[in-house]
């Protein structure tokens, strides 16, 4: 079953997560579909931007599908963590601008994915941003920590990671965890405006600057 939809408006690729039944949670098959979409985007060298959103007004992504993971054979966890690390690195090091349109709950692995993107635009009036790993007893891998360390407010990040607290869009914007927060009526429009502006940047130059800004992740990727 397809859990992603890829469309293009001008120079902006719109990647929509469509697994409403499972709150856009992650499984090995979901990671495969993300890689397929990123392969298609990466096949072109034209200037572009990517907007990652959801068609579920309740959930942008609630992270790992724990029910699915618990049903896997004993000893599968390390393999799954490696798959998730590769998935996060792929998004974090994509050679073009990425914007998250966070139109619903962004929890756990979903919050880590959002952290991997260049910019995050969140709905201000509904939905939570939360690193719930401390409460669900799923510690982050080294790669996941490097990804969340991309967020610009270390003090707020420490609080979020160690308490598992939920914050709404307004607070997330005030703390710098997201770049902007807008009401639902204008959220997608404002996210697209940013993506369209970024799509005009020279892809090679943007990608080089981004990789150098994220050189610690580059080192993880090369290891």
MDAnalysis code that builds the backbone (N, CA, C; Angstrom):
import MDAnalysis as mda
import numpy as np

u = mda.Universe.empty(669, n_residues=223, atom_resindex=np.repeat(np.arange(223), 3), trajectory=True)
u.add_TopologyAttr("name", ["N", "CA", "C"] * 223)
u.add_TopologyAttr("resid", np.arange(1, 224))
u.add_TopologyAttr("resname", ["UNK", "UNK", "UNK", "UNK", "UNK", "UNK", "UNK", "UNK", "UNK", "UNK", "UNK", "UNK", "UNK", "UNK", "UNK", "UNK", "UNK", "UNK", "UNK", "UNK", "UNK", "UNK", "UNK", "UNK", "UNK", "UNK", "UNK", "UNK", "UNK", "UNK", "UNK", "UNK", "UNK", "UNK", "UNK", "UNK", "UNK", "UNK", "UNK", "UNK", "UNK", "UNK", "UNK", "UNK", "UNK", "UNK", "UNK", "UNK", "UNK", "UNK", "UNK", "UNK", "UNK", "UNK", "UNK", "UNK", "UNK", "UNK", "UNK", "UNK", "UNK", "UNK", "UNK", "UNK", "UNK", "UNK", "UNK", "UNK", "UNK", "UNK", "UNK", "UNK", "UNK", "UNK", "UNK", "UNK", "UNK", "UNK", "UNK", "UNK", "UNK", "UNK", "UNK", "UNK", "UNK", "UNK", "UNK", "UNK", "UNK", "UNK", "UNK", "UNK", "UNK", "UNK", "UNK", "UNK", "UNK", "UNK", "UNK", "UNK", "UNK", "UNK", "UNK", "UNK", "UNK", "UNK", "UNK", "UNK", "UNK", "UNK", "UNK", "UNK", "UNK", "UNK", "UNK", "UNK", "UNK", "UNK", "UNK", "UNK", "UNK", "UNK", "UNK", "UNK", "UNK", "UNK", "UNK", "UNK", "UNK", "UNK", "UNK", "UNK", "UNK", "UNK", "UNK", "UNK", "UNK", "UNK", "UNK", "UNK", "UNK", "UNK", "UNK", "UNK", "UNK", "UNK", "UNK", "UNK", "UNK", "UNK", "UNK", "UNK", "UNK", "UNK", "UNK", "UNK", "UNK", "UNK", "UNK", "UNK", "UNK", "UNK", "UNK", "UNK", "UNK", "UNK", "UNK", "UNK", "UNK", "UNK", "UNK", "UNK", "UNK", "UNK", "UNK", "UNK", "UNK", "UNK", "UNK", "UNK", "UNK", "UNK", "UNK", "UNK", "UNK", "UNK", "UNK", "UNK", "UNK", "UNK", "UNK", "UNK", "UNK", "UNK", "UNK", "UNK", "UNK", "UNK", "UNK", "UNK", "UNK", "UNK", "UNK", "UNK", "UNK", "UNK", "UNK", "UNK", "UNK", "UNK", "UNK", "UNK", "UNK", "UNK", "UNK", "UNK", "UNK", "UNK", "UNK", "UNK", "UNK", "UNK", "UNK"])
u.atoms.positions = np.array([
    [0.837, -1.188, 0.000],
    [0.000, 0.000, 0.000],
    [0.879, 1.246, 0.000],
    [0.563, 2.184, -0.868],
    [1.335, 3.423, -0.934],
    [1.014, 4.305, 0.268],
    [2.048, 4.790, 0.922],
    [1.852, 5.671, 2.070],
    [2.420, 7.062, 1.807],
    [2.886, 7.281, 0.579],
    [3.397, 8.585, 0.173],
    [2.826, 8.942, -1.187],
    [2.600, 10.221, -1.372],
    [2.160, 10.728, -2.668],
    [3.142, 11.818, -3.087],
    [3.634, 11.740, -4.314],
    [4.592, 12.724, -4.825],
    [3.972, 13.493, -5.982],
    [3.897, 14.803, -5.830],
    [3.440, 15.683, -6.908],
    [4.456, 16.813, -7.041],
    [4.262, 17.620, -8.080],
    [5.186, 18.730, -8.284],
    [4.414, 19.959, -8.747],
    [4.656, 21.069, -8.095],
    [4.095, 22.358, -8.496],
    [5.255, 23.290, -8.813],
    [5.430, 23.589, -10.105],
    [6.581, 24.371, -10.494],
    [7.855, 23.626, -10.142],
    [8.698, 24.245, -9.330],
    [9.964, 23.621, -8.935],
    [9.898, 23.016, -7.534],
    [8.695, 22.893, -6.984],
    [8.538, 22.339, -5.637],
    [7.941, 20.939, -5.703],
    [8.682, 19.974, -5.186],
    [8.153, 18.624, -5.015],
    [7.344, 18.595, -3.720],
    [6.121, 18.113, -3.797],
    [5.278, 17.990, -2.609],
    [5.167, 16.509, -2.271],
    [5.733, 16.131, -1.138],
    [5.678, 14.755, -0.658],
    [4.641, 14.720, 0.466],
    [3.566, 13.979, 0.245],
    [2.479, 13.925, 1.210],
    [2.409, 12.544, 1.835],
    [2.493, 12.499, 3.158],
    [2.329, 11.241, 3.878],
    [0.830, 10.952, 3.995],
    [0.420, 9.751, 3.597],
    [-1.007, 9.473, 3.413],
    [-1.523, 8.290, 4.233],
    [-0.738, 7.820, 5.190],
    [-1.154, 6.636, 5.960],
    [-1.973, 7.063, 7.177],
    [-3.199, 7.513, 6.932],
    [-4.050, 7.985, 8.019],
    [-4.315, 6.900, 9.046],
    [-4.473, 5.669, 8.578],
    [-4.825, 4.571, 9.478],
    [-3.787, 4.373, 10.570],
    [-2.520, 4.634, 10.245],
    [-1.436, 4.389, 11.199],
    [-0.724, 5.673, 11.609],
    [-1.365, 6.815, 11.423],
    [-0.820, 8.113, 11.856],
    [0.557, 8.396, 11.268],
    [0.759, 7.919, 10.017],
    [2.024, 8.142, 9.303],
    [3.230, 7.654, 10.116],
    [3.050, 6.487, 10.737],
    [4.153, 5.906, 11.499],
    [5.091, 5.132, 10.575],
    [6.254, 4.764, 11.125],
    [7.340, 4.197, 10.331],
    [7.431, 2.679, 10.480],
    [7.589, 2.015, 9.358],
    [7.957, 0.608, 9.283],
    [9.058, 0.498, 8.232],
    [9.604, -0.684, 8.056],
    [10.634, -0.878, 7.033],
    [10.090, -0.550, 5.645],
    [8.843, -0.926, 5.364],
    [8.241, -0.650, 4.062],
    [8.054, 0.850, 3.848],
    [7.705, 1.555, 4.918],
    [7.559, 3.011, 4.818],
    [8.900, 3.641, 4.453],
    [9.968, 3.191, 5.098],
    [11.292, 3.718, 4.764],
    [11.613, 3.477, 3.290],
    [11.276, 2.295, 2.790],
    [11.528, 1.988, 1.371],
    [10.828, 2.990, 0.467],
    [9.596, 3.328, 0.791],
    [8.855, 4.270, -0.049],
    [9.463, 5.671, 0.010],
    [9.944, 6.066, 1.185],
    [10.637, 7.363, 1.275],
    [11.882, 7.359, 0.399],
    [12.653, 6.274, 0.443],
    [13.857, 6.200, -0.393],
    [13.491, 6.248, -1.884],
    [12.412, 5.586, -2.265],
    [11.984, 5.617, -3.666],
    [11.660, 7.047, -4.107],
    [10.949, 7.765, -3.264],
    [10.592, 9.153, -3.576],
    [11.852, 10.021, -3.651],
    [12.756, 9.841, -2.702],
    [13.982, 10.635, -2.702],
    [14.879, 10.278, -3.880],
    [14.839, 9.029, -4.313],
    [15.571, 8.640, -5.527],
    [15.040, 9.408, -6.733],
    [13.712, 9.509, -6.824],
    [13.108, 10.230, -7.948],
    [13.490, 11.708, -7.920],
    [13.452, 12.295, -6.737],
    [13.841, 13.707, -6.617],
    [15.320, 13.874, -6.937],
    [16.121, 12.948, -6.469],
    [17.563, 13.039, -6.679],
    [18.006, 12.743, -8.094],
    [17.118, 12.166, -8.902],
    [17.478, 11.843, -10.286],
    [17.640, 13.098, -11.133],
    [17.066, 14.206, -10.687],
    [17.193, 15.475, -11.395],
    [18.219, 16.346, -10.691],
    [18.898, 17.173, -11.463],
    [19.841, 18.134, -10.876],
    [19.303, 19.556, -10.968],
    [18.072, 19.711, -11.401],
    [17.469, 21.039, -11.520],
    [17.268, 21.667, -10.145],
    [17.245, 22.982, -10.109],
    [16.927, 23.670, -8.860],
    [15.516, 23.287, -8.424],
    [15.350, 23.050, -7.134],
    [14.045, 22.627, -6.634],
    [14.015, 22.767, -5.120],
    [12.862, 22.514, -4.547],
    [12.706, 22.378, -3.100],
    [11.722, 21.251, -2.860],
    [11.722, 20.723, -1.639],
    [10.820, 19.637, -1.271],
    [9.984, 20.079, -0.070],
    [8.688, 19.903, -0.189],
    [7.769, 20.186, 0.911],
    [7.204, 18.860, 1.404],
    [7.440, 18.549, 2.677],
    [6.964, 17.294, 3.266],
    [5.782, 17.598, 4.176],
    [4.615, 17.041, 3.840],
    [3.405, 17.313, 4.599],
    [2.606, 16.026, 4.774],
    [1.405, 16.159, 5.320],
    [0.523, 15.021, 5.573],
    [-0.889, 15.398, 5.158],
    [-1.667, 14.406, 4.711],
    [-3.069, 14.690, 4.410],
    [-3.977, 14.365, 5.591],
    [-3.356, 14.127, 6.749],
    [-4.094, 13.844, 7.983],
    [-4.030, 15.091, 8.866],
    [-5.149, 15.739, 9.084],
    [-5.155, 16.970, 9.867],
    [-4.850, 16.717, 11.341],
    [-4.887, 15.470, 11.765],
    [-4.586, 15.143, 13.162],
    [-3.106, 14.861, 13.364],
    [-2.486, 14.118, 12.456],
    [-1.102, 13.683, 12.655],
    [-0.244, 13.987, 11.436],
    [0.885, 14.663, 11.671],
    [1.906, 14.780, 10.629],
    [2.666, 13.455, 10.595],
    [3.251, 13.088, 11.713],
    [3.826, 11.748, 11.871],
    [4.017, 11.483, 13.351],
    [3.622, 10.281, 13.786],
    [3.789, 9.912, 15.188],
    [4.921, 8.902, 15.381],
    [5.874, 8.910, 14.431],
    [7.109, 8.157, 14.632],
    [7.009, 6.678, 14.327],
    [7.731, 5.873, 15.064],
    [7.812, 4.430, 14.820],
    [6.456, 3.773, 15.083],
    [6.092, 2.841, 14.228],
    [4.909, 2.016, 14.462],
    [5.302, 0.929, 15.463],
    [5.107, 1.228, 16.740],
    [5.583, 0.335, 17.797],
    [4.875, -1.018, 17.764],
    [3.600, -1.011, 17.424],
    [2.873, -2.285, 17.345],
    [3.489, -3.182, 16.284],
    [3.812, -2.594, 15.130],
    [4.454, -3.355, 14.055],
    [5.841, -3.833, 14.506],
    [6.597, -2.944, 15.134],
    [7.961, -3.291, 15.536],
    [7.965, -4.430, 16.559],
    [7.030, -4.382, 17.495],
    [6.972, -5.424, 18.523],
    [6.578, -6.782, 17.951],
    [5.983, -6.788, 16.761],
    [5.577, -8.042, 16.127],
    [6.697, -8.659, 15.288],
    [7.832, -7.967, 15.182],
    [8.936, -8.481, 14.374],
    [9.724, -9.544, 15.152],
    [10.511, -10.358, 14.439],
    [11.275, -11.417, 15.122],
    [12.218, -10.859, 16.185],
    [12.490, -11.675, 17.169],
    [13.399, -11.284, 18.234],
    [14.760, -10.913, 17.648],
    [15.320, -9.840, 18.143],
    [16.617, -9.409, 17.658],
    [16.562, -8.484, 16.457],
    [15.356, -8.073, 16.043],
    [15.225, -7.230, 14.849],
    [15.546, -5.766, 15.134],
    [15.479, -5.354, 16.390],
    [15.620, -3.935, 16.728],
    [16.866, -3.272, 16.135],
    [18.062, -3.860, 16.258],
    [19.240, -3.189, 15.692],
    [19.127, -2.969, 14.183],
    [18.556, -3.937, 13.482],
    [18.377, -3.778, 12.036],
    [17.430, -2.626, 11.732],
    [16.349, -2.541, 12.512],
    [15.383, -1.468, 12.276],
    [15.998, -0.103, 12.580],
    [16.776, -0.019, 13.658],
    [17.414, 1.253, 13.993],
    [18.370, 1.684, 12.889],
    [19.075, 0.721, 12.290],
    [19.969, 1.050, 11.177],
    [19.179, 1.579, 9.988],
    [18.015, 0.968, 9.721],
    [17.157, 1.443, 8.631],
    [16.658, 2.861, 8.901],
    [16.286, 3.113, 10.152],
    [15.794, 4.442, 10.489],
    [16.901, 5.485, 10.422],
    [18.088, 5.125, 10.879],
    [19.219, 6.049, 10.773],
    [19.474, 6.421, 9.313],
    [19.450, 5.438, 8.427],
    [19.702, 5.696, 7.006],
    [18.617, 6.588, 6.406],
    [17.393, 6.356, 6.817],
    [16.253, 7.162, 6.367],
    [16.410, 8.615, 6.824],
    [16.777, 8.828, 8.067],
    [16.945, 10.188, 8.589],
    [18.112, 10.896, 7.916],
    [19.220, 10.177, 7.726],
    [20.365, 10.774, 7.051],
    [20.031, 11.168, 5.624],
    [19.225, 10.348, 4.966],
    [18.852, 10.656, 3.585],
    [18.092, 11.979, 3.510],
    [17.150, 12.166, 4.414],
    [16.401, 13.429, 4.438],
    [17.303, 14.591, 4.866],
    [18.126, 14.370, 5.868],
    [18.939, 15.459, 6.417],
    [19.985, 15.964, 5.440],
    [20.480, 15.092, 4.573],
    [21.565, 15.465, 3.661],
    [21.103, 15.617, 2.218],
    [19.790, 15.645, 2.002],
    [19.280, 15.854, 0.647],
    [19.847, 17.153, 0.085],
    [20.265, 17.133, -1.184],
    [21.030, 18.251, -1.732],
    [20.159, 19.406, -2.226],
    [18.948, 19.535, -1.706],
    [18.091, 20.659, -2.062],
    [17.314, 21.090, -0.827],
    [16.701, 22.264, -0.844],
    [15.972, 22.747, 0.331],
    [14.798, 21.843, 0.688],
    [14.589, 21.674, 1.995],
    [13.460, 20.878, 2.484],
    [12.671, 21.684, 3.510],
    [11.355, 21.611, 3.395],
    [10.457, 22.332, 4.293],
    [9.425, 21.345, 4.823],
    [9.223, 21.324, 6.135],
    [8.176, 20.517, 6.726],
    [6.955, 21.360, 7.004],
    [5.812, 20.943, 6.505],
    [4.535, 21.587, 6.800],
    [3.862, 20.720, 7.862],
    [4.075, 21.075, 9.128],
    [3.657, 20.232, 10.254],
    [2.207, 20.560, 10.615],
    [1.296, 19.861, 9.973],
    [-0.119, 20.183, 10.104],
    [-0.848, 19.339, 11.131],
    [-0.095, 18.572, 11.942],
    [-0.700, 17.745, 12.970],
    [0.358, 17.286, 13.953],
    [0.000, 16.343, 14.821],
    [0.929, 15.871, 15.842],
    [2.239, 15.401, 15.217],
    [3.328, 15.849, 15.801],
    [4.674, 15.510, 15.342],
    [5.401, 14.937, 16.544],
    [5.327, 13.609, 16.672],
    [5.782, 12.923, 17.877],
    [6.987, 12.034, 17.592],
    [7.851, 11.890, 18.601],
    [8.882, 10.857, 18.630],
    [9.692, 10.858, 17.326],
    [9.691, 9.728, 16.611],
    [10.424, 9.668, 15.347],
    [9.950, 10.686, 14.342],
    [8.684, 11.070, 14.414],
    [8.182, 12.133, 13.540],
    [8.853, 13.457, 13.850],
    [9.067, 13.741, 15.143],
    [9.765, 14.963, 15.533],
    [11.229, 14.911, 15.107],
    [11.824, 13.719, 15.129],
    [13.210, 13.587, 14.662],
    [13.268, 13.837, 13.156],
    [12.311, 13.274, 12.407],
    [12.264, 13.533, 10.970],
    [12.115, 15.024, 10.699],
    [11.226, 15.684, 11.432],
    [11.054, 17.126, 11.254],
    [12.359, 17.872, 11.528],
    [13.123, 17.401, 12.508],
    [14.401, 18.030, 12.843],
    [15.408, 17.906, 11.707],
    [15.267, 16.855, 10.897],
    [16.192, 16.626, 9.785],
    [15.970, 17.602, 8.641],
    [14.809, 18.231, 8.599],
    [14.486, 19.136, 7.502],
    [15.125, 20.503, 7.739],
    [15.270, 21.255, 6.671],
    [15.916, 22.566, 6.775],
    [15.036, 23.578, 7.499],
    [13.742, 23.530, 7.234],
    [12.788, 24.466, 7.825],
    [11.536, 23.714, 8.249],
    [10.925, 24.197, 9.329],
    [9.688, 23.601, 9.858],
    [8.653, 24.698, 10.049],
    [7.482, 24.505, 9.450],
    [6.363, 25.426, 9.602],
    [5.239, 24.634, 10.259],
    [4.764, 25.090, 11.415],
    [3.832, 24.293, 12.212],
    [2.489, 24.991, 12.360],
    [1.464, 24.203, 12.435],
    [0.135, 24.725, 12.727],
    [0.130, 25.284, 14.155],
    [-0.357, 26.504, 14.316],
    [-0.236, 27.154, 15.616],
    [-1.361, 26.824, 16.586],
    [-2.508, 26.391, 16.064],
    [-3.693, 26.282, 16.907],
    [-4.057, 24.850, 17.291],
    [-3.336, 23.880, 16.748],
    [-3.646, 22.496, 17.079],
    [-2.455, 21.612, 16.725],
    [-2.238, 20.557, 17.529],
    [-1.135, 19.632, 17.268],
    [0.025, 19.879, 18.221],
    [0.714, 18.812, 18.569],
    [1.837, 18.871, 19.497],
    [3.125, 18.440, 18.808],
    [4.219, 19.040, 19.251],
    [5.571, 18.612, 18.897],
    [6.154, 17.991, 20.158],
    [6.655, 16.761, 20.044],
    [7.068, 16.054, 21.263],
    [8.082, 14.959, 20.952],
    [9.184, 14.946, 21.708],
    [10.102, 13.809, 21.711],
    [9.678, 12.905, 22.869],
    [8.887, 11.891, 22.576],
    [8.313, 11.054, 23.631],
    [9.167, 9.828, 23.952],
    [10.364, 9.739, 23.389],
    [11.188, 8.536, 23.558],
    [11.475, 8.219, 25.023],
    [11.641, 9.261, 25.855],
    [11.958, 9.020, 27.256],
    [10.811, 8.311, 27.974],
    [9.592, 8.485, 27.490],
    [8.431, 7.861, 28.116],
    [8.073, 6.503, 27.508],
    [8.379, 6.320, 26.227],
    [8.064, 5.032, 25.597],
    [9.252, 4.075, 25.646],
    [10.332, 4.527, 26.307],
    [11.506, 3.679, 26.568],
    [12.207, 3.242, 25.277],
    [12.366, 4.214, 24.368],
    [13.088, 3.967, 23.112],
    [14.189, 5.025, 23.002],
    [15.394, 4.741, 23.495],
    [16.460, 5.747, 23.427],
    [16.879, 6.040, 21.992],
    [17.311, 7.261, 21.774],
    [17.762, 7.665, 20.448],
    [19.124, 7.041, 20.144],
    [19.357, 6.752, 18.880],
    [20.673, 6.312, 18.434],
    [21.599, 7.525, 18.331],
    [22.883, 7.255, 18.134],
    [23.849, 8.336, 17.937],
    [23.434, 9.208, 16.752],
    [23.028, 8.587, 15.664],
    [22.609, 9.352, 14.481],
    [21.392, 10.216, 14.788],
    [20.436, 9.671, 15.502],
    [19.236, 10.447, 15.849],
    [19.593, 11.658, 16.695],
    [20.532, 11.491, 17.625],
    [20.971, 12.632, 18.421],
    [21.634, 13.690, 17.542],
    [22.427, 13.270, 16.592],
    [23.053, 14.235, 15.686],
    [21.987, 14.990, 14.885],
    [20.920, 14.299, 14.515],
    [19.849, 14.946, 13.755],
    [19.117, 15.975, 14.615],
    [18.719, 15.602, 15.833],
    [17.982, 16.574, 16.652],
    [18.879, 17.719, 17.092],
    [20.180, 17.492, 17.137],
    [21.104, 18.575, 17.475],
    [21.139, 19.661, 16.399],
    [20.513, 19.410, 15.250],
    [20.395, 20.447, 14.225],
    [19.463, 21.562, 14.678],
    [18.580, 21.275, 15.626],
    [17.673, 22.306, 16.117],
    [18.487, 23.394, 16.821],
    [18.088, 24.660, 16.671],
    [18.967, 25.767, 17.066],
    [18.936, 26.180, 18.527],
    [18.106, 25.532, 19.357],
    [18.000, 25.962, 20.752],
    [18.379, 24.791, 21.672],
    [19.656, 24.663, 22.040],
    [20.091, 23.514, 22.841],
    [19.367, 23.401, 24.178],
    [19.077, 24.523, 24.817],
    [18.412, 24.459, 26.121],
    [16.995, 23.899, 25.983],
    [16.267, 24.379, 24.984],
    [14.911, 23.858, 24.762],
    [14.964, 22.394, 24.356],
    [15.952, 22.027, 23.554],
    [16.086, 20.641, 23.113],
    [16.334, 19.718, 24.306],
    [17.216, 20.130, 25.218],
    [17.474, 19.328, 26.416],
    [16.178, 19.105, 27.193],
    [15.397, 20.150, 27.364],
    [14.139, 20.058, 28.106],
    [13.176, 19.099, 27.415],
    [13.067, 19.218, 26.094],
    [12.137, 18.365, 25.351],
    [12.559, 16.897, 25.403],
    [13.844, 16.641, 25.238],
    [14.325, 15.257, 25.207],
    [14.226, 14.580, 26.570],
    [14.516, 15.316, 27.642],
    [14.605, 14.694, 28.966],
    [13.280, 14.677, 29.727],
    [12.316, 15.479, 29.280],
    [11.020, 15.486, 29.957],
    [9.909, 14.867, 29.121],
    [10.092, 14.821, 27.802],
    [9.032, 14.314, 26.933],
    [7.842, 15.242, 26.858],
    [8.004, 16.514, 27.223],
    [6.888, 17.447, 27.244],
    [6.385, 17.737, 25.831],
    [5.116, 18.077, 25.733],
    [4.491, 18.438, 24.471],
    [4.418, 19.958, 24.365],
    [4.731, 20.467, 23.195],
    [4.579, 21.902, 22.964],
    [3.767, 22.125, 21.696],
    [2.941, 23.159, 21.721],
    [2.155, 23.523, 20.554],
    [2.938, 24.400, 19.605],
    [2.309, 24.763, 18.513],
    [2.996, 25.506, 17.474],
    [3.513, 26.858, 17.915],
    [2.722, 27.601, 18.674],
    [3.167, 28.927, 19.111],
    [4.416, 28.830, 19.979],
    [4.393, 27.905, 20.950],
    [5.555, 27.755, 21.830],
    [6.749, 27.235, 21.047],
    [6.509, 26.298, 20.133],
    [7.606, 25.761, 19.334],
    [8.283, 26.863, 18.524],
    [7.482, 27.797, 18.000],
    [8.057, 28.906, 17.238],
    [8.823, 29.853, 18.156],
    [8.275, 30.122, 19.331],
    [8.960, 30.999, 20.284],
    [10.314, 30.425, 20.703],
    [10.378, 29.107, 20.811],
    [11.619, 28.441, 21.229],
    [12.579, 28.195, 20.069],
    [12.139, 28.450, 18.849],
    [12.988, 28.195, 17.689],
    [13.006, 26.750, 17.247],
    [12.152, 25.918, 17.830],
    [12.080, 24.516, 17.417],
    [11.479, 24.414, 16.020],
    [10.516, 25.282, 15.728],
    [10.022, 25.449, 14.362],
    [10.288, 26.896, 13.955],
    [10.271, 27.144, 12.656],
    [10.624, 28.472, 12.165],
    [9.458, 29.457, 12.192],
    [8.258, 28.929, 11.967],
    [7.065, 29.774, 11.975],
    [5.884, 28.912, 12.400],
    [4.833, 29.563, 12.882],
    [3.573, 28.885, 13.183],
    [2.437, 29.722, 12.613],
    [1.505, 29.049, 11.946],
    [0.386, 29.729, 11.301],
    [-0.898, 28.966, 11.587],
    [-2.040, 29.638, 11.482],
    [-3.312, 28.912, 11.596],
    [-3.495, 27.965, 10.423],
    [-4.358, 26.988, 10.601],
    [-4.574, 25.962, 9.586],
    [-4.891, 26.562, 8.220],
    [-5.666, 27.651, 8.210],
    [-6.140, 28.207, 6.940],
    [-5.002, 28.680, 6.036],
    [-3.889, 29.093, 6.637],
    [-2.787, 29.638, 5.830],
    [-1.516, 28.796, 5.909],
    [-1.551, 27.703, 6.672],
    [-0.335, 26.921, 6.919],
    [0.299, 26.408, 5.633],
    [-0.485, 25.747, 4.791],
    [0.089, 25.175, 3.572],
    [0.553, 26.286, 2.630],
    [-0.244, 27.324, 2.508],
    [0.121, 28.437, 1.632],
    [1.449, 29.057, 2.049],
    [1.621, 29.307, 3.342],
    [2.865, 29.909, 3.829],
    [4.042, 28.947, 3.662],
    [3.796, 27.656, 3.866],
    [4.856, 26.663, 3.669],
    [5.285, 26.619, 2.213],
    [4.317, 26.693, 1.313],
    [4.621, 26.695, -0.121],
    [5.372, 27.961, -0.525],
    [5.009, 29.084, 0.052],
    [5.716, 30.331, -0.268],
    [7.203, 30.195, 0.066],
    [7.483, 29.638, 1.226],
    [8.881, 29.441, 1.608],
    [9.561, 28.455, 0.670],
    [8.903, 27.331, 0.372],
    [9.494, 26.331, -0.518],
    [9.747, 26.913, -1.905],
    [8.822, 27.709, -2.415],
    [8.990, 28.308, -3.737],
    [10.156, 29.284, -3.757],
    [10.319, 30.045, -2.698],
    [11.459, 30.960, -2.629],
    [12.763, 30.175, -2.622],
    [12.819, 29.122, -1.811],
    [14.037, 28.323, -1.707],
    [14.348, 27.567, -2.993],
    [13.292, 27.213, -3.741],
    [13.490, 26.475, -4.994],
    [14.260, 27.292, -6.019],
    [14.320, 28.601, -5.832],
    [15.070, 29.450, -6.755],
    [16.560, 29.489, -6.478],
    [16.996, 28.881, -5.375],
    [18.418, 28.871, -5.054],
    [19.158, 27.861, -5.932],
    [20.402, 28.175, -6.233],
    [21.215, 27.230, -7.000],
    [21.402, 25.953, -6.193],
    [20.998, 24.844, -6.774],
    [20.971, 23.586, -6.030],
    [22.357, 23.151, -5.578],
    [23.326, 23.278, -6.438],
    [24.675, 22.839, -6.098],
    [25.239, 23.667, -4.942],
    [25.054, 24.982, -5.020],
    [25.563, 25.857, -3.969],
    [24.846, 25.604, -2.655],
    [23.528, 25.504, -2.722],
    [22.733, 25.249, -1.514],
    [23.156, 23.934, -0.871],
    [23.286, 22.894, -1.703],
    [23.654, 21.586, -1.177],
    [25.020, 21.586, -0.519],
    [25.977, 22.322, -1.111],
    [27.323, 22.398, -0.533],
    [27.299, 23.106, 0.813],
    [26.590, 24.247, 0.887],
    [26.486, 24.980, 2.154],
    [25.832, 24.104, 3.219],
    [24.769, 23.430, 2.831],
    [24.033, 22.585, 3.779],
    [24.909, 21.451, 4.297],
    [25.624, 20.773, 3.432],
    [26.472, 19.673, 3.871],
    [27.568, 20.157, 4.815],
    [28.106, 21.344, 4.533],
    [29.163, 21.865, 5.404],
    [28.599, 22.313, 6.746],
    [27.382, 22.825, 6.754],
    [26.721, 23.149, 8.021],
    [26.441, 21.888, 8.831],
    [26.259, 20.782, 8.128],
    [25.902, 19.519, 8.772],
    [27.052, 18.522, 8.689],
    [28.253, 19.021, 8.837],
    [29.435, 18.183, 8.607],
    [29.526, 17.022, 9.592],
    [28.970, 17.183, 10.809],
    [28.987, 16.049, 11.739],
    [28.098, 14.916, 11.227],
    [26.979, 15.279, 10.603],
    [26.130, 14.257, 10.003],
    [26.799, 13.657, 8.778],
    [27.507, 14.477, 8.028],
    [28.266, 13.959, 6.886],
    [29.247, 12.898, 7.356],
    [29.892, 13.155, 8.498],
    [30.868, 12.188, 9.029],
    [30.173, 10.891, 9.432],
    [28.978, 10.992, 10.021],
    [28.212, 9.806, 10.379],
    [27.839, 9.033, 9.122],
    [27.435, 9.769, 8.094],
    [27.009, 9.136, 6.837],
    [28.160, 8.411, 6.157],
    [29.370, 8.953, 6.295],
    [30.544, 8.366, 5.641],
    [31.141, 7.204, 6.436],
    [30.729, 7.083, 7.703],
    [31.352, 6.065, 8.571],
    [30.957, 4.659, 8.140],
])
